């Protein structure tokens, strides 16, 4: 596959996957969970998703005008392709910062101590400053020939190193912090593993791949640098697409439980009850609509799964 095909494939795949993940998350927030579950993390994630959609639209338009093309067609326009590429890059830079805010606010929901909340608030301030400063450098001093070029000068190359390395640090901070947070929460081991795996996708190796490409760009010359620029753009799309999916998937467990419950109801035969069975203070209806003895219901309320329900939804 050519670089052009790789870029199109990455954007299409993650647009589809992220759309499904976002639809599932919004359904859980607005339909499954109690009113008031929709919070700032959802707002930041919706903003990130919309930013990604706009960035992909700019990327497709740039490709339409001949970005990474190996052939020549009458409607190709290098100037227009560069302009839309620049819009694509800026959109990715801004969205990359907003998705980190979404992860931070998810962790803020789980924070149970003031120290942890202050730490997360401080990290959010750092992310805002990081996003603003790096976006300004990418769109002004380090913009060359109409688009961002971290290899355009020695200073911009150093800034590119700083941006990518700090991006790795921030991603791993948010990926590893839940290990210290979740060990004190009353959650089942299965739920903790689920959250750690999903949030850990924030430390996806795309950031490291981008750093390697920038290092190569510093010494690449002429035609050797062009493919590296396309690789950098490709990994930027993959990184943001994966981050949106991971952040949206955190809220998928309630939906999975609901789907499993519906499937069980359809496959299980109806329960025949003796009309003489006691119904009243000796039985009560739980969330699965099964009639259980009061003693059994009380034992279930003290089970790990019941305790898990008391944890704020993420």
C-alpha positions as CSV (number, residue, x, y, z in Angstrom):
1,X,0.0,0.0,0.0
2,X,1.1,3.6,-0.7
3,X,1.3,6.3,1.9
4,X,-1.9,7.7,0.4
5,X,-3.7,4.4,0.9
6,X,-2.4,4.1,4.4
7,X,-3.7,7.5,5.4
8,X,-7.1,6.8,3.9
9,X,-7.3,3.4,5.6
10,X,-6.4,4.7,9.0
11,X,-8.9,7.5,8.9
12,X,-11.7,5.4,7.7
13,X,-11.1,2.6,10.2
14,X,-10.9,4.9,13.2
15,X,-13.9,7.0,12.1
16,X,-16.0,3.8,12.0
17,X,-14.6,2.4,15.2
18,X,-14.7,5.6,17.2
19,X,-18.3,6.4,16.0
20,X,-19.5,3.0,17.3
21,X,-17.6,3.5,20.6
22,X,-19.0,7.1,21.0
23,X,-22.5,6.0,20.2
24,X,-22.3,3.2,22.8
25,X,-20.9,5.6,25.4
26,X,-23.6,8.2,24.9
27,X,-26.3,5.5,25.0
28,X,-24.9,4.3,28.4
29,X,-24.7,7.8,29.7
30,X,-28.1,9.0,28.6
31,X,-30.2,5.8,28.7
32,X,-28.7,3.2,30.9
33,X,-27.2,5.1,33.8
34,X,-29.2,7.4,36.1
35,X,-29.8,11.0,35.2
36,X,-26.8,13.2,35.8
37,X,-24.2,10.6,34.7
38,X,-23.3,12.8,31.7
39,X,-20.4,14.9,32.9
40,X,-17.3,16.9,31.8
41,X,-15.5,13.8,30.7
42,X,-18.3,13.2,28.2
43,X,-18.2,16.8,27.0
44,X,-14.4,16.7,26.4
45,X,-14.7,13.4,24.6
46,X,-17.5,14.6,22.3
47,X,-15.3,17.7,21.5
48,X,-12.4,15.4,20.7
49,X,-14.5,13.2,18.5
50,X,-15.9,16.1,16.6
51,X,-12.4,17.5,16.2
52,X,-11.2,14.2,14.9
53,X,-14.0,14.1,12.4
54,X,-13.2,17.6,11.2
55,X,-9.5,16.7,11.0
56,X,-10.2,13.6,8.9
57,X,-12.4,15.7,6.6
58,X,-9.5,18.1,6.1
59,X,-7.2,15.1,5.5
60,X,-9.5,13.6,2.9
61,X,-9.8,16.9,1.1
62,X,-6.0,17.3,1.1
63,X,-5.7,13.8,-0.4
64,X,-8.4,14.7,-2.9
65,X,-6.2,17.6,-4.0
66,X,-3.2,15.3,-4.4
67,X,-1.5,14.8,-1.0
68,X,0.9,11.8,-1.2
69,X,-0.2,11.1,-4.7
70,X,2.2,9.2,-7.0
71,X,0.3,10.0,-10.2
72,X,-0.9,13.2,-11.8
73,X,-4.5,14.3,-12.4
74,X,-5.9,17.6,-13.7
75,X,-7.7,18.4,-10.4
76,X,-4.6,18.1,-8.2
77,X,-3.6,21.3,-6.6
78,X,-0.5,21.4,-4.5
79,X,-1.4,24.7,-2.8
80,X,-4.9,23.5,-1.8
81,X,-3.5,20.2,-0.7
82,X,-1.0,21.9,1.6
83,X,-3.7,24.2,3.1
84,X,-6.0,21.4,4.0
85,X,-3.1,19.4,5.3
86,X,-2.3,22.3,7.6
87,X,-5.9,22.4,8.9
88,X,-5.7,18.6,9.4
89,X,-2.5,18.9,11.5
90,X,-3.8,21.8,13.7
91,X,-7.0,19.8,14.3
92,X,-5.1,16.8,15.4
93,X,-2.9,18.9,17.7
94,X,-5.9,20.5,19.5
95,X,-7.8,17.2,19.7
96,X,-4.8,15.4,21.2
97,X,-4.9,17.8,24.1
98,X,-8.7,17.7,24.6
99,X,-8.7,13.9,24.7
100,X,-6.2,14.1,27.6
101,X,-8.6,16.3,29.4
102,X,-11.3,13.7,28.9
103,X,-9.1,11.0,30.5
104,X,-8.2,13.3,33.3
105,X,-11.8,14.0,34.2
106,X,-12.6,10.3,34.1
107,X,-9.9,9.7,36.6
108,X,-11.2,12.7,38.6
109,X,-14.5,10.8,38.9
110,X,-12.7,7.9,40.5
111,X,-10.5,10.0,42.8
112,X,-11.5,9.6,46.5
113,X,-8.9,11.7,48.2
114,X,-8.2,15.5,48.0
115,X,-4.6,14.9,47.3
116,X,-5.4,12.8,44.2
117,X,-8.0,15.4,43.0
118,X,-5.5,18.2,43.4
119,X,-2.9,16.2,41.4
120,X,-5.4,15.7,38.6
121,X,-6.4,19.3,38.6
122,X,-2.7,20.3,38.3
123,X,-2.3,17.8,35.5
124,X,-5.2,19.4,33.6
125,X,-3.6,22.8,33.9
126,X,-0.4,21.3,32.5
127,X,-2.3,19.7,29.6
128,X,-4.0,23.0,28.7
129,X,-0.8,24.9,28.6
130,X,1.0,22.1,26.7
131,X,-1.8,22.1,24.1
132,X,-1.8,25.8,23.6
133,X,2.0,26.3,23.4
134,X,2.6,23.3,21.1
135,X,-0.3,24.2,18.8
136,X,1.0,27.8,18.5
137,X,4.5,26.6,17.7
138,X,3.1,24.1,15.1
139,X,1.0,26.7,13.4
140,X,3.3,29.7,13.5
141,X,7.1,29.5,14.0
142,X,7.4,25.9,12.8
143,X,5.0,26.2,9.9
144,X,6.9,26.0,6.6
145,X,5.5,26.1,3.1
146,X,1.9,26.3,4.5
147,X,2.1,23.3,6.9
148,X,3.7,22.3,10.1
149,X,7.3,21.1,9.7
150,X,9.2,20.0,12.8
151,X,12.3,19.4,10.7
152,X,12.2,22.9,9.1
153,X,14.9,24.2,11.4
154,X,17.1,23.0,14.2
155,X,14.9,24.9,16.8
156,X,11.7,23.3,15.4
157,X,13.3,19.9,15.5
158,X,14.1,20.4,19.1
159,X,10.6,21.6,19.8
160,X,9.3,18.5,18.0
161,X,11.4,16.3,20.3
162,X,10.0,18.1,23.3
163,X,6.4,17.8,22.1
164,X,6.6,14.1,21.4
165,X,8.6,13.2,24.5
166,X,6.3,15.2,26.8
167,X,3.3,13.7,25.0
168,X,4.7,10.2,25.9
169,X,5.2,11.3,29.5
170,X,1.6,12.7,29.8
171,X,0.1,9.5,28.2
172,X,2.0,7.2,30.5
173,X,1.1,9.3,33.5
174,X,-2.6,8.9,32.8
175,X,-2.1,5.2,31.9
176,X,-0.3,4.3,35.1
177,X,-2.1,6.6,37.6
178,X,-5.2,4.3,37.8
179,X,-2.9,1.5,39.2
180,X,-2.5,3.6,42.4
181,X,-6.1,4.8,42.4
182,X,-8.0,1.6,41.8
183,X,-6.3,-0.5,44.5
184,X,-8.1,1.5,47.2
185,X,-11.5,1.3,45.6
186,X,-14.1,-1.4,46.4
187,X,-14.3,-2.9,42.9
188,X,-14.1,-6.4,41.8
189,X,-10.8,-7.6,40.3
190,X,-12.5,-8.0,36.9
191,X,-13.6,-4.4,36.9
192,X,-10.2,-3.1,37.9
193,X,-8.5,-5.1,35.2
194,X,-11.0,-3.8,32.6
195,X,-10.3,-0.2,33.5
196,X,-6.5,-0.7,33.6
197,X,-6.5,-2.3,30.2
198,X,-8.7,0.3,28.5
199,X,-7.0,3.3,30.1
200,X,-3.7,1.8,29.4
201,X,-4.3,2.1,25.7
202,X,-3.6,5.8,26.2
203,X,0.0,4.8,26.3
204,X,-0.2,3.3,22.9
205,X,3.2,2.9,21.1
206,X,2.2,5.5,18.5
207,X,3.8,8.2,20.5
208,X,7.1,6.3,20.6
209,X,6.9,5.6,16.8
210,X,6.4,9.4,16.2
211,X,9.5,10.2,18.3
212,X,11.6,7.7,16.2
213,X,10.3,9.3,13.0
214,X,11.2,12.8,14.2
215,X,14.7,11.7,15.1
216,X,15.0,10.3,11.6
217,X,13.7,13.5,10.1
218,X,16.5,15.5,11.7
219,X,19.1,13.7,9.4
220,X,16.9,13.0,6.4
221,X,17.4,15.1,3.3
222,X,15.5,15.7,0.0
223,X,13.3,12.9,-1.1
224,X,14.1,10.8,2.0
225,X,12.2,13.2,4.3
226,X,8.9,13.1,2.4
227,X,7.9,9.6,3.3
228,X,8.8,10.3,7.0
229,X,6.4,13.2,7.0
230,X,3.6,11.0,5.7
231,X,4.5,8.3,8.4
232,X,4.3,11.0,11.1
233,X,0.9,12.1,9.9
234,X,-0.3,8.4,9.8
235,X,0.8,7.7,13.4
236,X,-0.8,11.0,14.5
237,X,-4.2,9.7,13.1
238,X,-3.7,6.3,14.7
239,X,-2.8,7.8,18.1
240,X,-5.8,10.1,18.3
241,X,-8.2,7.5,17.0
242,X,-7.0,4.9,19.5
243,X,-7.2,7.4,22.3
244,X,-10.8,8.3,21.5
245,X,-11.7,4.6,21.3
246,X,-10.0,3.8,24.6
247,X,-11.6,6.7,26.5
248,X,-15.1,5.9,25.1
249,X,-14.8,2.2,25.8
250,X,-14.4,2.8,29.5
251,X,-18.2,3.3,29.8
252,X,-19.0,0.2,27.8
253,X,-19.4,-2.3,30.7
254,X,-22.9,-1.3,31.7
255,X,-24.0,-1.7,28.1
256,X,-22.3,-5.1,27.9
257,X,-24.1,-6.1,31.1
258,X,-27.5,-4.9,29.7
259,X,-27.0,-6.8,26.4
260,X,-26.0,-10.0,28.3
261,X,-29.1,-9.6,30.5
262,X,-31.4,-9.3,27.5
263,X,-29.8,-12.3,25.8
264,X,-30.2,-14.4,29.0
265,X,-33.9,-13.4,29.2
266,X,-34.5,-14.5,25.6
267,X,-32.7,-17.9,26.0
268,X,-34.0,-18.8,29.5
269,X,-37.4,-20.5,29.6
270,X,-40.1,-18.8,31.7
271,X,-40.2,-19.8,35.4
272,X,-43.3,-21.6,36.5
273,X,-44.3,-20.6,40.0
274,X,-46.7,-22.2,42.4
275,X,-49.6,-19.9,43.1
276,X,-49.1,-20.7,46.7
277,X,-45.6,-19.3,46.8
278,X,-45.2,-16.5,49.2
279,X,-45.1,-13.1,47.6
280,X,-44.7,-10.0,49.7
281,X,-42.3,-9.2,52.4
282,X,-40.6,-12.6,51.9
283,X,-39.7,-11.8,48.3
284,X,-38.5,-8.8,46.5
285,X,-37.8,-7.9,42.9
286,X,-34.1,-7.2,42.1
287,X,-32.6,-5.5,39.0
288,X,-32.8,-8.7,37.0
289,X,-36.6,-9.0,37.7
290,X,-36.0,-12.4,39.4
291,X,-38.0,-13.1,42.5
292,X,-35.6,-13.9,45.3
293,X,-36.1,-14.6,49.0
294,X,-35.3,-11.6,51.2
295,X,-32.4,-13.4,52.9
296,X,-30.8,-14.2,49.5
297,X,-31.4,-10.6,48.3
298,X,-29.6,-9.3,51.4
299,X,-26.7,-11.6,50.8
300,X,-26.5,-10.4,47.2
301,X,-26.5,-6.8,48.4
302,X,-23.2,-7.5,50.3
303,X,-21.6,-9.3,47.3
304,X,-18.6,-7.6,45.5
305,X,-20.9,-7.0,42.4
306,X,-23.3,-5.1,44.6
307,X,-20.6,-3.1,46.2
308,X,-19.3,-2.3,42.7
309,X,-22.6,-0.7,41.8
310,X,-21.9,1.9,44.5
311,X,-18.8,3.2,42.7
312,X,-19.5,6.3,40.6
313,X,-19.9,5.4,37.0
314,X,-16.9,6.2,34.7
